[in-house]
Amino acid sequence: MMRTVLGLIAFSVLMLSIAPGAYAQERIGVGLVTAVDVATSTLTLETSRGSQRVFVAPTAAIRDDHDRALTLRDINPGDAVAYQGVSGPATSLRIARQFWAIPSES
């Protein structure tokens, strides 16, 4: 139980660390990585609403939970992702390595 609570808190911090942008067209989401396709710049995520594909912009800022820069190739199945984009591909991603639970969106 305590591990679940701590995990949810850690991932909530990741979500809150993504800076707010243009609210009218902003797209924000979270999920657990199930596949990475570097050739098409696509992540497949398991979310609370099921499987979802997220396209990642070539210039996306990708950071880990220690604020280190990553590339799309550094993301692996099992990592948790909080992403943000405006009317298109994700432009900002926060990655938590080998995360073990998907937080609720409530």
Steps between C-alpha positions, in 0.01 A plus 500: 500500500773745598695417182190578291451834673866595456488400134193712440661796671816464292309486175280795603816704546603405146163615364516830685852569375377540143454873450152624401463628145222604264198354678252513212691252286722331754511122525632342820509133592666224697560134435724199530720430196425168331692565174740752344529544123798728435451484120157664525569698822209327670441375852226250577365561848261310724276760661194488721299524177684217323783487249599830336763602243684826562706664228810678630625817330861482372586800719315372811657570838532158667617495864519228763388522861846640590467771228762338274451537124395184315432400141214290368745206482549523879132428572415136571189291560415525868588870525224741599447810286335834565472690172383834370442634151300765322291392200729221384798297614614501862755776555585439866538162672594401856615141548497293820719192454348155542185628661272229635153657511280733297363779720133587484405823326273615786 
